[in-house]
Amino acid sequence: MLRPFWRMRRGMTLGAQGVVIDADDRVLLVRHSYRPGWFFPGGGVEWGETLEDALARELEEEVGVTLTAAPVLHGLFSNNSNFPGDHIAVYLVRAWTRREGYRQRGEIAEAEMFAADDVPALTDPGTRVRLAEIFGAAPVSPYWNVP
């Protein structure tokens, strides 16, 4: 996959993703229009933003989720398999509201709630690892995709 020049010159990239969990322990996953698979909603941290600010902005923009209490940091993960220097902060989001049926048109092709043990076959491997850490007995790894 070709990367923009600016990304190759950057020392590190940082993203924030939210594991949005409902009262039935289902999780919100998104499928993007520009890449295959299902992922947690989230995105890049912009200059001047905190991780939590970026998470709140991305959740609102992508899937219409508004945080109603502070999210809980699950971990910070190195995603070198995607891009050297890429890091993802993953937050547990249990206090939230959502504009019914909202999703960002263009970027988000689908957004659905799934039982943590019944996610689509094409769910991103790193997303699956995080679900196993959160809902199963898997130990927390510092790597997005466990080597």
C-alpha positions in Angstrom: 0.0 0.0 0.0 1.4 3.4 -0.9 1.7 5.9 1.9 1.6 9.7 1.5 5.1 11.3 1.6 4.4 13.2 4.8 3.5 10.0 6.6 6.8 8.4 5.6 8.7 11.3 7.0 6.9 11.4 10.3 8.5 9.8 13.3 5.2 8.6 14.8 1.5 8.6 14.2 -1.1 8.4 16.9 -4.7 7.4 16.8 -7.6 6.9 19.2 -10.2 4.2 18.9 -13.2 3.5 21.1 -14.6 0.2 22.1 -18.2 1.4 22.4 -20.1 -1.1 24.6 -23.8 -1.2 25.2 -25.8 -2.6 28.1 -25.8 -6.0 26.5 -22.0 -6.1 26.1 -22.3 -5.6 22.4 -19.6 -3.5 20.6 -19.9 -1.0 17.9 -17.8 -1.8 14.8 -17.5 0.1 11.6 -16.7 -0.9 8.0 -14.9 1.8 6.0 -15.5 2.6 2.4 -11.8 2.7 1.6 -10.5 -0.6 3.2 -11.8 -4.1 3.9 -12.8 -5.3 7.3 -14.5 -4.2 10.5 -12.8 -1.9 13.1 -13.5 0.1 16.2 -14.5 3.6 15.4 -11.8 6.2 15.8 -9.0 8.0 14.0 -6.0 10.2 14.1 -5.1 12.7 16.8 -4.7 16.2 15.5 -2.2 18.8 16.6 -3.4 20.4 19.9 -5.8 17.6 20.7 -5.6 15.2 23.7 -6.3 11.5 23.1 -9.7 11.9 24.7 -10.5 15.0 22.6 -9.6 13.1 19.4 -11.7 10.1 20.5 -14.7 12.2 21.3 -14.4 14.0 18.0 -13.9 10.9 15.9 -16.8 9.0 17.6 -19.1 12.0 17.0 -18.0 12.4 13.4 -18.0 8.8 12.3 -20.9 7.2 14.1 -22.8 9.9 16.0 -21.7 8.7 19.4 -21.5 11.3 22.2 -19.5 10.5 25.4 -21.5 11.1 28.5 -18.7 10.2 30.9 -14.9 9.9 30.6 -13.8 6.8 28.7 -11.3 4.4 30.3 -7.9 3.8 28.7 -7.6 0.1 27.8 -4.0 0.5 26.4 -1.6 2.0 24.0 -0.6 -0.4 21.2 2.2 -0.3 18.6 0.9 -1.0 15.1 4.1 -1.5 13.2 2.6 -4.0 10.9 0.4 -1.2 9.5 3.1 1.6 9.5 6.4 1.8 11.4 5.8 4.3 14.2 2.0 4.0 14.3 0.4 3.8 17.8 -3.3 3.4 18.7 -4.8 4.3 22.1 -7.9 2.2 22.8 -10.5 3.4 25.2 -13.5 1.5 26.7 -16.6 3.6 26.2 -19.6 2.5 28.4 -21.3 5.8 29.0 -22.6 7.2 25.7 -25.6 8.2 23.6 -26.0 7.9 19.8 -27.9 9.7 17.2 -30.1 6.8 15.8 -28.9 5.4 12.5 -26.1 8.0 12.1 -22.9 7.2 10.3 -20.5 9.4 8.4 -21.4 9.1 4.7 -18.6 8.4 2.4 -16.0 7.2 4.9 -18.2 4.8 6.9 -20.0 2.2 4.8 -21.6 0.5 7.8 -21.8 0.8 11.6 -23.3 -2.1 13.6 -23.4 -3.5 17.1 -22.1 -7.0 17.5 -21.8 -9.5 20.4 -18.1 -9.6 21.3 -17.9 -13.3 20.5 -19.8 -13.0 17.3 -18.1 -10.4 15.2 -18.0 -10.6 11.3 -15.4 -12.9 9.8 -13.6 -9.9 8.2 -13.0 -8.2 11.5 -9.5 -6.7 11.7 -7.1 -9.1 13.6 -6.0 -6.4 16.0 -9.6 -5.6 16.8 -10.2 -9.3 17.6 -7.1 -9.3 19.9 -8.5 -6.3 21.8 -11.9 -8.0 22.1 -10.2 -11.1 23.5 -8.4 -8.9 26.1 -11.5 -7.0 27.1 -14.1 -9.8 27.1 -11.9 -12.9 27.5 -9.0 -14.0 29.4 -6.3 -12.9 26.9 -3.4 -11.0 28.4 -2.9 -7.4 27.2 -0.2 -7.2 24.5 1.6 -3.9 23.7 1.3 -4.8 20.0 -1.8 -4.2 17.8 -1.4 -7.5 16.1 0.1 -10.0 18.5 3.3 -11.3 16.9 
